[in-house]
């Protein structure tokens, strides 16, 4: 019940395409859903995050869509660029008492071809 | 503002040895958490410290331990190393323990031979 399922495992798109990465969860106690981007040799960096009272959030070219009833959320990258090639992780937190304890998805390796 | 600093960046140990990893959080951040990243298990939460107190602990054996100092710097220790402990160990800092917004360091890459 603590798991976050992420798909696809890998994704290849052309420059300008809109890659979509999906995550699903079971634990209804999850109250915070961040997305992290990780480049090789670097630590994950927070991209964008959403809370369940909002259905969509945009920051620059990155958009999170959230479907509370389906317990699913997804990341869309508009006008993708080769520099977006990285591994993306969704995550979830089960309430403030969980503090910094995030449950991460398995990750999606995105390749954006020029 | 300097980011999260982890040392050492790379280290090689043999089975049975112990290792200590260090983390300096972003200035002003009082919460430090540790994660293990492996290709097979992904990112897994180890523990979190706030005001020198362990606030949360993941499902790892007692060989994994940590502590936080009064200046918010943190260390984690792994004793009696096993081959399966080979991983990237990531430290993350946060403004306060109830905040979910984490800032990760670049990690310490541990190889156990």
Interface residues (C-beta under 8 A of the other chain):
Chain A: X32 X34 X36 X41 X42 X43 X44 X45 X46 X49 X89 X91 X93 X96 X97 X98 X99 X100 X101 X102 X103 X104 X105 X106 X107
Chain B: X4 X31 X33 X42 X43 X44 X45 X48 X50 X55 X56 X58 X90 X92 X94 X97 X98 X99 X100 X101 X102 X103 X104 X105 X106 X107
